């Protein structure tokens, strides 16, 4: 076996002596602990972080809907795809670099892991600052293009301008959060997600309810909460708790690393880009079919999408560093096991989520707003949109697997499959046949179709992993013979 992939024990010993941090690093547990316990250890903090973040979005929507009005919900829904797309660059760079870092740590290449993180920081700052400047320059064109028309335009513009100021900070937080998880510190990653969520809710109450700042208050609450998150992430890396703190030289561009970050990160960016396009199309279609009320319905549905599947997303987040580390260490049996266990756990949770959403759909809709028409439409939409939740784990884990092992092209195809390739074209067809109901029916149809295709890709990948130990054993045999 190549020493560049799996260093000898002697080399590991020399590396550990040269860097006292490495000898006590947490990433090594990703290759030794039992997969079920390791997945729980990684997924539970990720799930809690996603849950609190999702609750923050839900409660924020409830606050805005009750303290400002239903138009405010529609206004925020218009702005989210724009600001989230820029912030998603940080997530894309974070996840792309985290895949490299996980595999580098699995192969005991700590120098490459540090160079990767340094390049992630530089890339995130440069790209997001440039895009924020462009976003502010073209504000009057972007807001209407994403559905900010009529009475929605002015409140959307107020919210957009303020939130955009904090997007580079949010991008750094999202990038740093994925790196923290990649090096085996899921609890710190969880805290990084909790801080802005809790901070936003407290600031919402102060700025909207107590100080009566309206949309500006909602926007400043969000932006300030990003800053609080950034302070924690920066503290984690600067305090010595990370084994990846780069030197100034490692912040300089390494074009090979940047190329790999870009290829893998484009998968995440592509996912968010299609979500932004989906929001743009749906906001405009729903405005034409049902006016501001229908846009408000999708505003509620959009927030429920993240909240409803937070346990499944948490398992996917926990899956990534485990799969990447063990793939880098060439522990094929553990890679197969984490795929199987992750899908099993996530599908069970998906069934529970679907039952709860179906039974309590009307009650959930009533929590958000006191408008009978919106509540009735939202109840119907919830029961249709989330119909395929029990099986979406296969689609999510399948795409995540290829990203974790550094296979950018199949990861991109599987990531774009559901929303970009199937859902958006389906909505454009179904709206002409069934109206608003056709829009909602497109979601479960796209989920089922994309899951079937992803399952085939994943099955082929599992077959290759099953044969991998035989190839590895043959290589070892040849080395002994030589």
C-alpha positions as CSV (number, residue, x, y, z in Angstrom):
1,X,0.0,0.0,0.0
2,X,1.3,3.5,-0.8
3,X,2.9,5.3,2.0
4,X,1.5,8.6,0.8
5,X,-1.9,7.3,1.6
6,X,-1.3,5.3,4.8
7,X,1.9,6.4,6.6
8,X,3.9,3.8,8.5
9,X,3.7,3.7,12.3
10,X,7.2,5.1,12.4
11,X,6.2,8.1,10.3
12,X,3.1,8.7,12.5
13,X,5.3,8.6,15.6
14,X,7.7,11.2,14.2
15,X,4.8,13.4,13.1
16,X,3.2,13.3,16.6
17,X,6.4,14.2,18.3
18,X,6.9,17.2,16.0
19,X,3.4,18.6,16.8
20,X,2.0,18.2,20.3
21,X,-1.5,19.0,19.1
22,X,-1.6,15.9,16.8
23,X,-0.9,13.5,19.6
24,X,-4.2,14.4,21.3
25,X,-6.3,15.2,18.3
26,X,-9.9,14.1,18.3
27,X,-10.1,13.1,14.6
28,X,-8.5,9.7,15.2
29,X,-11.7,8.5,16.9
30,X,-13.4,8.7,13.6
31,X,-11.5,5.6,12.5
32,X,-11.7,3.5,15.7
33,X,-15.0,3.9,17.5
34,X,-18.0,1.7,16.6
35,X,-20.0,3.2,13.8
36,X,-23.4,3.3,15.5
37,X,-22.0,5.1,18.6
38,X,-19.8,7.3,16.5
39,X,-22.7,8.3,14.3
40,X,-24.8,9.1,17.3
41,X,-21.9,11.1,18.8
42,X,-21.6,13.1,15.5
43,X,-25.3,13.3,14.5
44,X,-26.9,14.3,17.8
45,X,-25.0,17.6,18.2
46,X,-25.6,18.3,14.5
47,X,-29.3,17.5,14.9
48,X,-29.6,19.7,18.0
49,X,-27.9,22.5,16.2
50,X,-30.1,22.2,13.1
51,X,-33.2,21.9,15.3
52,X,-32.4,25.0,17.3
53,X,-31.6,26.9,14.0
54,X,-34.8,25.6,12.5
55,X,-36.8,26.6,15.6
56,X,-35.2,30.0,15.4
57,X,-36.4,30.3,11.8
58,X,-39.9,29.1,12.8
59,X,-40.2,31.3,15.9
60,X,-38.7,34.2,13.9
61,X,-41.5,33.7,11.4
62,X,-44.1,33.5,14.1
63,X,-42.8,36.7,15.7
64,X,-42.7,38.5,12.4
65,X,-46.2,37.3,11.4
66,X,-47.8,38.3,14.6
67,X,-45.9,41.5,15.4
68,X,-45.5,42.9,11.9
69,X,-48.0,41.0,9.6
70,X,-48.3,38.4,6.9
71,X,-46.7,40.7,4.3
72,X,-43.5,40.7,6.4
73,X,-43.3,36.9,6.2
74,X,-43.6,37.1,2.4
75,X,-40.9,39.9,2.4
76,X,-38.4,37.8,4.3
77,X,-39.2,34.8,2.1
78,X,-38.3,36.9,-0.9
79,X,-34.9,38.0,0.6
80,X,-33.8,34.6,1.9
81,X,-32.8,33.0,-1.4
82,X,-30.6,36.0,-2.2
83,X,-28.8,36.3,1.1
84,X,-28.7,32.5,1.6
85,X,-27.1,32.0,-1.8
86,X,-24.2,34.3,-0.9
87,X,-23.9,32.8,2.5
88,X,-24.1,29.3,0.9
89,X,-20.7,30.1,-0.7
90,X,-19.3,29.8,2.8
91,X,-21.1,26.5,3.3
92,X,-19.9,25.3,-0.1
93,X,-16.3,26.2,0.7
94,X,-16.7,24.7,4.2
95,X,-18.1,21.4,3.0
96,X,-15.7,21.1,0.0
97,X,-12.7,21.8,2.2
98,X,-14.1,19.6,5.0
99,X,-14.1,16.6,2.6
100,X,-10.4,17.3,1.9
101,X,-9.6,17.8,5.6
102,X,-11.4,14.6,6.7
103,X,-9.6,12.5,4.1
104,X,-6.2,14.2,4.9
105,X,-6.6,13.5,8.6
106,X,-7.6,9.9,7.8
107,X,-4.3,9.6,5.8
108,X,-2.4,11.5,8.6
109,X,-1.5,14.4,6.3
110,X,-2.0,17.2,8.8
111,X,0.0,19.7,6.7
112,X,-2.5,19.4,3.9
113,X,-5.4,19.8,6.3
114,X,-4.0,23.1,7.6
115,X,-3.3,24.4,4.1
116,X,-6.8,23.6,3.1
117,X,-8.3,25.5,6.0
118,X,-6.1,28.5,5.4
119,X,-7.3,28.6,1.8
120,X,-10.9,28.2,2.9
121,X,-10.7,31.4,5.0
122,X,-9.1,33.5,2.3
123,X,-11.5,32.3,-0.4
124,X,-14.6,32.9,1.7
125,X,-13.6,36.5,2.6
126,X,-12.8,37.5,-1.0
127,X,-15.8,36.0,-2.8
128,X,-18.5,37.0,-0.3
129,X,-17.3,40.6,0.1
130,X,-17.4,41.1,-3.7
131,X,-20.9,39.5,-4.0
132,X,-22.3,41.6,-1.2
133,X,-21.1,44.8,-2.9
134,X,-22.7,43.7,-6.2
135,X,-25.9,42.7,-4.3
136,X,-26.2,46.2,-2.8
137,X,-25.5,47.9,-6.1
138,X,-28.3,46.0,-7.9
139,X,-30.8,45.9,-5.0
140,X,-33.7,47.5,-6.9
141,X,-33.4,44.8,-9.6
142,X,-32.9,41.7,-7.4
143,X,-35.7,42.2,-4.9
144,X,-38.5,42.4,-7.6
145,X,-36.9,39.6,-9.6
146,X,-37.2,37.2,-6.5
147,X,-40.9,38.1,-6.0
148,X,-40.7,41.3,-4.1
149,X,-43.5,43.0,-5.9
150,X,-46.5,45.2,-4.9
151,X,-46.8,45.6,-1.1
152,X,-43.9,43.2,-0.5
153,X,-41.3,45.4,-2.2
154,X,-40.5,48.0,0.5
155,X,-40.4,45.7,3.5
156,X,-38.3,43.2,1.5
157,X,-35.9,46.0,0.5
158,X,-35.4,47.1,4.1
159,X,-34.8,43.6,5.3
160,X,-32.5,42.7,2.4
161,X,-30.1,45.7,2.8
162,X,-29.5,45.1,6.5
163,X,-29.1,41.4,6.4
164,X,-26.7,41.6,3.4
165,X,-24.2,43.5,5.6
166,X,-23.8,40.4,7.8
167,X,-23.7,37.8,5.1
168,X,-19.8,37.6,4.8
169,X,-19.7,36.9,8.6
170,X,-22.4,34.3,8.2
171,X,-20.4,32.7,5.4
172,X,-17.3,32.5,7.6
173,X,-19.4,30.9,10.4
174,X,-20.8,28.3,8.0
175,X,-17.4,27.5,6.6
176,X,-15.8,27.3,10.1
177,X,-18.7,25.1,11.4
178,X,-18.1,22.4,8.8
179,X,-14.3,22.4,9.5
180,X,-14.9,22.1,13.2
181,X,-17.1,19.0,12.6
182,X,-14.6,17.6,10.1
183,X,-11.8,17.5,12.8
184,X,-14.0,15.6,15.2
185,X,-15.5,18.4,17.4
186,X,-19.3,18.0,16.9
187,X,-20.2,19.7,20.2
188,X,-18.3,22.9,19.4
189,X,-20.0,22.8,16.0
190,X,-23.3,22.5,17.7
191,X,-22.6,25.5,20.0
192,X,-21.7,27.5,17.0
193,X,-25.1,26.9,15.5
194,X,-27.0,27.5,18.8
195,X,-25.5,31.0,19.5
196,X,-27.0,32.8,16.5
197,X,-30.3,31.0,16.9
198,X,-30.8,31.9,20.5
199,X,-29.3,35.4,20.0
200,X,-31.7,36.1,17.1
201,X,-34.8,35.2,19.2
202,X,-33.8,37.4,22.1
203,X,-32.9,40.3,19.7
204,X,-36.2,39.8,17.9
205,X,-38.1,40.3,21.1
206,X,-36.1,43.4,22.0
207,X,-36.0,45.1,18.6
208,X,-39.4,44.2,17.2
209,X,-41.6,43.8,20.2
210,X,-40.1,46.3,22.7
211,X,-38.5,48.8,20.4
212,X,-41.0,48.6,17.6
213,X,-38.4,48.7,14.9
214,X,-40.5,46.5,12.5
215,X,-38.7,45.0,9.5
216,X,-35.5,46.8,10.4
217,X,-35.6,45.3,13.8
218,X,-36.0,41.8,12.4
219,X,-33.1,42.4,10.0
220,X,-30.7,43.8,12.7
221,X,-31.6,40.9,15.0
222,X,-30.5,38.4,12.3
223,X,-27.3,40.4,11.4
224,X,-26.1,40.8,15.0
225,X,-26.7,37.2,15.7
226,X,-24.3,36.3,12.8
227,X,-21.7,38.4,14.5
228,X,-22.1,36.5,17.8
229,X,-21.6,33.2,16.0
230,X,-18.5,34.5,14.3
231,X,-17.0,35.5,17.7
232,X,-17.4,31.9,18.9
233,X,-16.0,30.3,15.8
234,X,-13.0,32.6,15.8
235,X,-12.4,31.8,19.5
236,X,-12.4,28.1,18.8
237,X,-9.6,28.3,16.2
238,X,-7.6,31.0,18.0
239,X,-7.7,29.5,21.5
240,X,-5.7,26.3,20.5
241,X,-8.7,24.0,20.6
242,X,-8.3,23.2,16.9
243,X,-5.5,21.2,15.4
244,X,-6.0,23.1,12.1
245,X,-5.1,26.7,12.9
246,X,-3.1,27.8,9.8
247,X,-0.1,30.0,9.7
248,X,-0.2,33.3,7.7
249,X,1.7,31.5,4.8
250,X,-1.0,28.8,4.7
251,X,-3.6,31.6,3.9
252,X,-1.9,32.1,0.5
253,X,-3.5,30.4,-2.5
254,X,-2.6,26.8,-3.2
255,X,-4.1,26.3,-6.6
256,X,-4.4,22.5,-6.4
257,X,-6.3,22.8,-3.1
258,X,-8.5,25.6,-4.4
259,X,-9.4,23.6,-7.4
260,X,-10.5,20.6,-5.3
261,X,-12.4,22.9,-2.8
262,X,-14.1,24.5,-5.8
263,X,-15.1,21.2,-7.4
264,X,-16.5,19.7,-4.2
265,X,-17.9,23.0,-2.9
266,X,-19.7,23.6,-6.2
267,X,-21.9,20.6,-5.2
268,X,-23.2,22.5,-2.2
269,X,-23.3,25.8,-4.1
270,X,-25.3,24.0,-6.9
271,X,-27.8,22.7,-4.3
272,X,-28.3,26.2,-2.9
273,X,-28.4,27.8,-6.3
274,X,-31.2,25.5,-7.4
275,X,-33.0,26.2,-4.1
276,X,-32.7,30.0,-4.8
277,X,-34.0,29.4,-8.4
278,X,-36.9,27.3,-6.9
279,X,-37.8,30.2,-4.6
280,X,-37.6,32.7,-7.4
281,X,-39.9,30.6,-9.6
282,X,-42.3,29.6,-6.9
283,X,-42.7,33.1,-5.4
284,X,-43.6,34.4,-8.9
285,X,-45.9,31.5,-9.8
286,X,-47.7,31.6,-6.4
287,X,-48.1,35.4,-6.6
288,X,-49.8,35.0,-10.0
289,X,-52.0,32.0,-8.9
290,X,-53.0,33.2,-5.4
291,X,-51.4,36.6,-4.6
292,X,-49.6,37.5,-1.4
293,X,-51.4,34.9,0.7
294,X,-50.1,32.0,-1.4
295,X,-46.5,33.4,-1.2
296,X,-47.0,33.5,2.6
297,X,-48.0,29.8,2.5
298,X,-44.8,28.9,0.8
299,X,-43.0,31.1,3.3
300,X,-44.3,28.8,6.1
301,X,-43.6,25.6,4.1
302,X,-40.1,26.7,3.3
303,X,-39.3,27.0,7.0
304,X,-41.0,23.7,7.9
305,X,-38.8,22.0,5.3
306,X,-35.7,22.5,7.3
307,X,-37.4,22.0,10.7
308,X,-39.3,18.9,9.7
309,X,-36.2,16.9,8.5
310,X,-33.7,18.2,11.1
311,X,-33.0,14.7,12.4
312,X,-32.3,13.4,8.9
313,X,-30.1,16.4,8.1
314,X,-28.3,15.8,11.4
315,X,-27.5,12.2,10.5
316,X,-26.3,13.4,7.0
317,X,-24.0,16.0,8.7
318,X,-22.7,13.3,11.1
319,X,-22.2,10.9,8.2
320,X,-19.9,13.2,6.2
321,X,-16.8,13.3,8.5
322,X,-17.0,9.6,9.4
323,X,-17.3,8.5,5.7
324,X,-14.5,10.9,4.6
325,X,-12.1,10.0,7.3
326,X,-12.5,6.2,6.9
327,X,-12.3,6.5,3.1
328,X,-9.0,8.4,3.5
329,X,-7.8,5.7,5.8
330,X,-9.0,3.0,3.3
331,X,-11.2,1.3,6.0
332,X,-13.7,0.1,3.4
333,X,-15.8,-2.0,5.8
334,X,-16.4,1.0,8.0
335,X,-17.4,3.1,5.0
336,X,-20.0,0.5,4.0
337,X,-21.3,0.2,7.6
338,X,-21.7,4.0,8.0
339,X,-23.7,4.2,4.8
340,X,-26.1,1.4,5.9
341,X,-26.5,2.6,9.5
342,X,-27.1,6.2,8.5
343,X,-29.8,5.3,6.0
344,X,-31.5,3.0,8.5
345,X,-31.6,5.5,11.3
346,X,-32.7,8.4,9.0
347,X,-35.5,6.4,7.3
348,X,-37.0,5.4,10.7
349,X,-36.9,9.1,11.8
350,X,-38.5,10.1,8.5
351,X,-41.5,7.9,9.1
352,X,-42.1,9.4,12.5
353,X,-41.8,12.9,11.1
354,X,-44.3,12.2,8.3
355,X,-46.9,10.9,10.8
356,X,-46.6,13.9,13.0
357,X,-46.8,16.4,10.2
358,X,-49.8,14.7,8.6
359,X,-51.8,14.5,11.9
360,X,-51.0,17.9,13.2
361,X,-50.9,19.9,9.9
362,X,-53.7,22.3,10.8
363,X,-52.4,22.9,14.3
364,X,-48.9,23.7,12.9
365,X,-50.3,26.1,10.3
366,X,-52.3,27.9,13.0
367,X,-49.2,28.6,15.0
368,X,-47.7,30.8,12.4
369,X,-50.5,33.2,11.6
370,X,-54.1,34.1,12.4
371,X,-55.6,34.0,8.9
372,X,-58.1,31.3,8.0
373,X,-57.4,31.3,4.3
374,X,-53.6,31.0,4.8
375,X,-54.1,28.3,7.4
376,X,-56.4,26.2,5.2
377,X,-54.0,26.4,2.2
378,X,-51.0,25.7,4.4
379,X,-52.6,22.6,5.9
380,X,-53.2,21.1,2.5
381,X,-49.7,22.0,1.3
382,X,-48.0,20.4,4.3
383,X,-49.8,17.1,3.8
384,X,-48.8,16.9,0.2
385,X,-45.3,18.4,0.2
386,X,-44.0,16.2,3.0
387,X,-45.6,12.9,1.7
388,X,-42.2,11.4,0.7
389,X,-40.2,12.4,3.8
390,X,-39.7,8.7,4.9
391,X,-37.5,7.9,2.0
392,X,-35.5,11.1,1.4
393,X,-32.6,9.9,3.5
394,X,-31.5,7.6,0.7
395,X,-31.2,10.7,-1.6
396,X,-29.4,12.8,1.0
397,X,-26.9,10.1,2.1
398,X,-26.3,9.0,-1.5
399,X,-25.3,12.5,-2.6
400,X,-23.3,13.1,0.7
401,X,-21.3,9.9,0.2
402,X,-19.8,11.0,-3.2
403,X,-19.0,14.4,-1.7
404,X,-17.3,12.8,1.3
405,X,-15.0,10.7,-0.8
406,X,-14.1,13.6,-3.2
407,X,-16.1,12.5,-6.2
408,X,-17.4,15.9,-7.3
409,X,-19.3,15.0,-10.6
410,X,-21.6,12.2,-9.3
411,X,-22.1,14.3,-6.1
412,X,-23.2,17.3,-8.2
413,X,-25.5,15.2,-10.4
414,X,-27.2,13.6,-7.4
415,X,-27.5,16.9,-5.5
416,X,-29.1,18.7,-8.5
417,X,-31.3,15.7,-9.4
418,X,-34.2,16.4,-7.0
419,X,-34.6,20.1,-7.2
420,X,-32.9,21.3,-10.4
421,X,-33.4,18.4,-12.8
422,X,-36.8,17.0,-11.7
423,X,-38.7,19.4,-9.3
424,X,-38.4,22.8,-11.1
425,X,-39.5,21.5,-14.6
426,X,-42.3,19.4,-13.0
427,X,-43.7,22.5,-11.2
428,X,-43.7,24.4,-14.5
429,X,-45.8,21.6,-16.0
430,X,-48.0,20.7,-13.1
431,X,-49.1,24.3,-12.4
432,X,-50.7,24.5,-15.8
433,X,-52.7,21.3,-15.2
434,X,-53.6,21.4,-11.5
435,X,-52.9,25.0,-10.4
436,X,-51.6,25.5,-6.9
437,X,-52.3,21.9,-5.9
438,X,-50.1,20.9,-8.9
439,X,-47.3,22.9,-7.4
440,X,-47.5,21.1,-4.1
441,X,-47.9,17.6,-5.8
442,X,-44.6,18.2,-7.6
443,X,-42.6,17.9,-4.4
444,X,-43.3,14.3,-3.4
445,X,-43.2,13.1,-7.1
446,X,-39.7,14.6,-7.4
447,X,-38.7,13.1,-4.0
448,X,-39.7,9.6,-5.1
449,X,-38.1,9.8,-8.6
450,X,-34.8,11.2,-7.3
451,X,-34.6,8.6,-4.5
452,X,-35.0,5.7,-6.9
453,X,-32.2,7.0,-9.1
454,X,-29.9,7.8,-6.2
455,X,-30.5,4.3,-4.7
456,X,-29.2,2.8,-7.9
457,X,-26.0,4.9,-7.8
458,X,-25.5,4.1,-4.1
459,X,-26.0,0.3,-4.7
460,X,-23.3,0.4,-7.4
461,X,-21.0,2.2,-5.0
462,X,-21.6,-0.3,-2.2
463,X,-20.7,-3.1,-4.6
464,X,-17.3,-1.5,-5.4
465,X,-16.6,-1.0,-1.7
466,X,-17.5,-4.7,-1.1
467,X,-14.8,-5.7,-3.6
468,X,-12.2,-3.1,-2.4
469,X,-10.8,-5.3,0.5
470,X,-9.9,-8.0,-2.0
471,X,-7.9,-5.6,-4.1
472,X,-6.2,-4.2,-1.0
473,X,-5.3,-7.7,0.1
474,X,-3.8,-8.5,-3.3
475,X,-1.7,-5.4,-3.1
476,X,-0.4,-6.4,0.3
477,X,0.4,-9.9,-1.0
478,X,2.3,-8.5,-3.9
479,X,4.4,-6.3,-1.6
480,X,5.2,-9.3,0.6
481,X,6.3,-11.3,-2.5
482,X,8.5,-8.5,-3.7
